[in-house]
Amino acid sequence: MSWADKAHKKHQIHKLVEQAMNSKKYQDAEREKQQQAALRAFCRFCFIGCEYLELKHGYRKNGLENFLKFAKGRVEEIGEGEKYFEDAAKYYKEEIDLDVMGILRMKFEKESD
């Protein structure tokens, strides 16, 4: 196979992959995968929060249920907006001198326009 044939075949494969990735079915599957990953991360956070509240502050079933309901409600209310978290991080840093993002070693991603 000549270099021209290889280049042509590579171009065809690239084009097919690009078409597949642009398909609605693929994009829907990727969106679902991202949503499931976010849900798993949220559940892990809630389990860690419950563990902390139980072990360090003696929370039992009612207190833990209240925490879970509060966390779920806040996430639903806030949605996907980063502004809330940026404002919360700023509040804790300025008012309480607590650098939440620094402790977690995280940064806010800048939204692309």
Secondary structure in CASP SS format (residue, H / E / C, confidence):
PFRMAT SS
TARGET T0000
AUTHOR 0000-0000-0000
METHOD secondary structure of the structure
MODEL  1
M C 1.00
S C 1.00
W H 1.00
A H 1.00
D H 1.00
K H 1.00
A H 1.00
H H 1.00
K H 1.00
K H 1.00
H H 1.00
Q H 1.00
I H 1.00
H H 1.00
K H 1.00
L H 1.00
V H 1.00
E H 1.00
Q H 1.00
A H 1.00
M H 1.00
N C 1.00
S C 1.00
K H 1.00
K H 1.00
Y H 1.00
Q H 1.00
D H 1.00
A H 1.00
E H 1.00
R H 1.00
E H 1.00
K H 1.00
Q H 1.00
Q H 1.00
Q H 1.00
A H 1.00
A H 1.00
L H 1.00
R H 1.00
A H 1.00
F H 1.00
C H 1.00
R H 1.00
F H 1.00
C H 1.00
F H 1.00
I H 1.00
G H 1.00
C H 1.00
E H 1.00
Y H 1.00
L H 1.00
E H 1.00
L H 1.00
K H 1.00
H H 1.00
G C 1.00
Y C 1.00
R C 1.00
K H 1.00
N H 1.00
G H 1.00
L H 1.00
E H 1.00
N H 1.00
F H 1.00
L H 1.00
K H 1.00
F H 1.00
A H 1.00
K H 1.00
G H 1.00
R H 1.00
V H 1.00
E H 1.00
E H 1.00
I H 1.00
G C 1.00
E C 1.00
G C 1.00
E H 1.00
K H 1.00
Y H 1.00
F H 1.00
E H 1.00
D H 1.00
A H 1.00
A H 1.00
K H 1.00
Y H 1.00
Y H 1.00
K H 1.00
E H 1.00
E H 1.00
I C 1.00
D C 1.00
L C 1.00
D C 1.00
V H 1.00
M H 1.00
G H 1.00
I H 1.00
L H 1.00
R C 1.00
M C 1.00
K C 1.00
F C 1.00
E C 1.00
K C 1.00
E C 1.00
S C 1.00
D C 1.00
END
